Amino acid sequence: MLYHFLFPLARHYKALNVFQYISVRAVGAAVTALLLSFIVGPIILRALRRESMHQVVREGTPESHAAKGRTPTMGGLIILNSSLISVILWGRFSIAHPYLLIVIFVTLWMGIIGFIDDYLKLQQKKRGEKNRGLVERYKLTGQVIAGIALGLYVWLHPLSPNLPGASTTLPFFKYYLVIPIAGFAWTYVAFTTFILTGTSNAVNITDGLDGLAAGLSAIAFATFAIFAYIIGRVDYSRFLLVFYLQDSGELTVFCLAMLGALIGFLWFNTHPAEVFMGDTGALALGGALGAVAVLLKSEFVLAFVGAVFVAEMLSVIFQRYVFKVRRMRHGLEYAQAHRVFRRAPLHHHFEELGWNETQVVVRFWIIGILCAFFALSTLKLR
């Protein structure tokens, strides 16, 4: 918005030329989102407390988490308000290359699904019912719809003339990979749906300790901001032998706005947390990360950047699969006594090993930073 209103005036006021630079607008978006989170955070927090929007403790969590049932949830509203307002202020919107429009749509769509889930859980808790929230198949249906819509749009409307819609790239390789179109278009749409659904659920599963998901998401968005900036510049992309996507640099504004909002949210979410993001925030963050990766043709890089999210998701899948197999073969008692992890997701396993909550969070952040460095190395090692 600021770009569209102020940059045309640059011929009269030379100082306004700074709005043409993505780097300036991206930093402005980060600072704005950070300040907005400090402004809207206390307002939303008071409203959540007034309405008794308290966290619903998941089944299977350690007993030490029982006290978290008195902490407000749906704090993802702080992240969404701060980041999206900032993007609207500092982004440059284009119909020809609608990167920002697409990623905002996916983020809001996933956030709404999470909001409905959180709201239903809270209402069920107040009525003394089992806290199921939004029925699992309905939640999954909403995520799949977003994935299909994103996949179809990118396939049918390539965002760059130099790159087919149904394509992706592989880390450490110079060239992009084209997915065969004739008779196999559904494979790209299915691939995109898998990325979007998997990422949103992985972030949601990781959101089990104070500051864990928010910190890891901040690291991931900071990493993708660098990818977006490089891929969106002809000179940098040519030097690093990376494909060039016109106007994709605008995703740098989005990623840094998310980074600023997440840092601001951590002010309230650090241990002991004053508020949790809930599914409202977790699903929105996962959807945003997945959408950014798809738009940058960096889906496989996402596996490196979000390696901790992947590990958390796999720990749950592996735990459930092995438990079911052992229960069928040896009975319930044997299956319960021979679990793969003491608890799943993975962060609870380390809690059971004796790590306190802060140790788990900070050590997982460190692993996330190392994974981000590894992902950034793929830009040069080709």
C-alpha positions, 0 to 999 in steps of 0.5 A: 500500500505504501509503495503504491501511494508513495513511490509515484511521488518519487519524481517530486520527492527523491527520498521516496525512491527507497520504496522501490527497494525490496530490502528497505520494504522488507526491513520496514515490514519486519519492524512494523510487524514487531511493533504491531505485535507489542500493540495488539498483543496485550489487547488480544491477550486481555480479550482472550482472558476475559472470554476464558479462552484457556488452552485445551491440554492435549491427551498424552502430554506429560503431567507437568503440562496440566497447569497450561490449561489455565493459559489463554490460547488462540494467540495466533491472532497476534501473529496474523494481525501483526504480519498481514497488516504489515505485509499490506502496508509494505508489499507491492501487489501485482496481478501478473505475479500475485505472490503476495496475494496467494500466500496471504490467501493460504495463510488466512485460509489455514488460520480460519480452519485453526480458529474454528478448531480452537473455538470448538474445543473451547466451547466443548470444554465449557460444556464438559464434553470431550475436546475434539474440536473440528472433526479431523476429516473436516480439518483435513478436507479444508487443508486439502482444498487449499493445497489443490487450489494452490497446485492448480493455480501454479500449474495452470498459471505459471508465475514465470515464463522461464519456468513451467508451472508443474515443476520444482527444483532439487537441492544441489542441482542447477536445473529445475525438474519438470513433472510430466504434464500429459496424463500426469498433471494430478501428480503435481497437484497432489505433490503441492497438496502433500506439501501444504497439508504436511507442513501445516500439520507438522507445525501444529504437532510441534506446537507443544512447548512454550516458544518452540513452534514460534522460534522454529518458524521464525528461523524458517521464515528468515531462511526463506526470506534469503531464498526469496530475495536471491531468486527474485534478483536477476544478478544474484540468481545468475551468479549462484546458478539459481533459477530466476522468478520475476517479482518473487522477491516480494515474498521477502517482505512477507517472510520478514513480516512473519519474522517480526510478528513471531519475534513479537509473539515470543515476548508473550509466548516465552516460558512460562507462556502468557498465551499459546498460538493454538491451531489458529497460529500453528496451521496458519504458519505451516500453511504460509511456510508451505505456500512460500516453498511452493511459490519459490519452487523450493519444496525439497529445501523446505525439508532441510529448513523445517527438519525439526518439524519433519522429525516431530511429524515422523515421530508421531507417525512412527510411534502410532504405526509401531504401536498398532503393529505390536498390539496386533502381534503381541497384545496391548500390554506389550505394545505399551511397554515397548514404545519407540519413544517414551512419548510422542511428539519428539519434544515430549520424549526428551522431557521424559528423558529429564530435559526441562522445557527450556532446554528442549526448546533452546536445543531444538532452536539450535538444531533449527539454526544448523538446518537453516545454515545447511539449507542456505549452503544449497544455494552455492553447492550445485 
